[in-house]
């Protein structure tokens, strides 16, 4: 059994100079391929159930799927709730067997974000699991703009909440389909100068691969969330499978053909973050 908490995979990454991928799952086919890729690369993995995933599949089912894959894996696998927005949602994930909770209070005033995140950290730690918080709103491509994390607020947030990992806003955006942007390394340096908490980049698909690698090795960024990049790979593989035989209708047979391309795409992501 290699089910792990977030701290169990991020603290070694912090000490040894690498990062772990938080891969955003949507269904059985992609999460199974993600674990196969992690085993092939011999590295830990964080399986993430975000709001879109949870809208499609109930949390109790996702918890069982994540734990089933983790318990059969040869590498550490974290069962992670991504962007939990309420205490009750985080409590439900805990009851469903998740080993890591991410509470997103980044839209709230600092005082409220600190208080609500602290309550969820206390709940998580009492159950022996980890908690990630977010300070500084991370926006969306063609949508809401990012706020940017203030280093002084980050220091206060880390100290007063006791989070095991801290998501920051430093030029990253969710749902970015290209890698033409880049992260504000001066802001990252300023944040890590005032706290030793492992840092997290949401919207990692939009970060150039070379920058992901350099920051994984030389900064306190220990977790990159990768969603859009891998969803695009899955979509391409499924279109190819469908178009190869327009008369075929068995979805299991079609979806089987996404596995190998997804393993290849995921291995590229994982390899770039290794030490």
FENSUL-V878600 format. One record per pair of residues at least 12 apart in sequence whose ideal C-beta (glycine too) atoms are under 6 Angstrom apart, sorted by sequence separation. I is the first residue (numbers start at 1). J is the second residue. If there is no record, write none. Layout:
I/J + I/J
This chain:
67/79 + 81/93 + 105/117 + 136/148 + 171/183 + 212/224 + 242/254 + 49/62 + 66/79 + 90/103 + 136/149 + 170/183 + 171/184 + 241/254 + 103/117 + 135/149 + 170/184 + 31/47 + 117/133 + 241/257 + 81/98 + 84/101 + 103/120 + 170/187 + 84/102 + 135/153 + 170/188 + 47/66 + 79/98 + 84/103 + 85/104 + 135/154 + 149/168 + 79/99 + 80/100 + 81/101 + 82/102 + 149/169 + 201/221 + 204/224 + 238/258 + 78/99 + 81/102 + 83/104 + 148/169 + 199/220 + 204/225 + 205/226 + 237/258 + 25/47 + 78/100 + 135/157 + 147/169 + 199/221 + 204/226 + 101/124 + 146/169 + 168/191 + 200/223 + 201/224 + 202/225 + 205/228 + 20/44 + 22/46 + 24/48 + 183/207 + 198/222 + 205/229 + 234/258 + 237/261 + 181/206 + 20/46 + 22/48 + 24/50 + 182/208 + 26/53 + 146/173 + 176/203 + 179/206 + 25/53 + 106/134 + 133/161 + 192/220 + 234/262 + 172/201 + 174/203 + 176/205 + 179/208 + 182/211 + 67/97 + 90/120 + 99/129 + 100/130 + 101/131 + 102/132 + 103/133 + 104/134 + 107/137 + 133/163 + 173/203 + 176/206 + 44/75 + 106/137 + 138/169 + 166/197 + 168/199 + 172/203 + 188/219 + 44/76 + 45/77 + 46/78 + 47/79 + 48/80 + 49/81 + 50/82 + 51/83 + 131/163 + 136/168 + 137/169 + 141/173 + 233/265 + 50/83 + 59/92 + 63/96 + 94/127 + 131/164 + 132/165 + 133/166 + 134/167 + 136/169 + 165/198 + 166/199 + 167/200 + 173/206 + 35/69 + 46/80 + 48/82 + 59/93 + 63/97 + 130/164 + 138/172 + 139/173 + 140/174 + 141/175 + 9/44 + 39/74 + 63/98 + 140/175 + 141/176 + 165/200 + 167/202 + 39/75 + 60/96 + 38/75 + 59/96 + 154/191 + 158/195 + 35/73 + 151/190 + 155/194 + 158/197 + 121/161 + 151/191 + 155/195 + 121/162 + 121/163 + 110/153 + 114/157 + 118/161 + 151/194 + 226/269 + 117/161 + 114/160 + 114/161 + 177/228 + 175/228 + 216/273 + 213/272 + 212/272 + 209/272 + 138/202 + 138/203 + 3/70 + 9/76 + 3/71 + 9/78 + 1/71 + 2/73 + 4/76 + 6/78 + 2/76 + 4/78 + 2/77 + 5/99 + 6/100 + 5/100 + 7/130 + 5/129 + 6/130 + 5/130 + 10/165 + 7/164 + 6/164 + 6/165 + 14/198 + 10/198 + 19/216 + 18/216 + 17/217 + 22/223 + 19/221 + 19/222 + 20/223 + 21/224 + 22/225 + 23/226 + 24/227 + 30/234 + 19/224 + 21/226 + 14/222 + 13/222 + 10/222 + 29/255 + 33/259 + 37/263 + 41/267 + 36/263 + 40/267 + 43/270 + 29/258 + 33/262 + 37/266 + 41/270 + 33/263 + 37/267 + 41/271 + 43/274 + 34/266 + 37/270 + 21/269 + 21/270 + 21/273 + 19/273 + 18/274 + 18/275 + 17/275 + 16/275
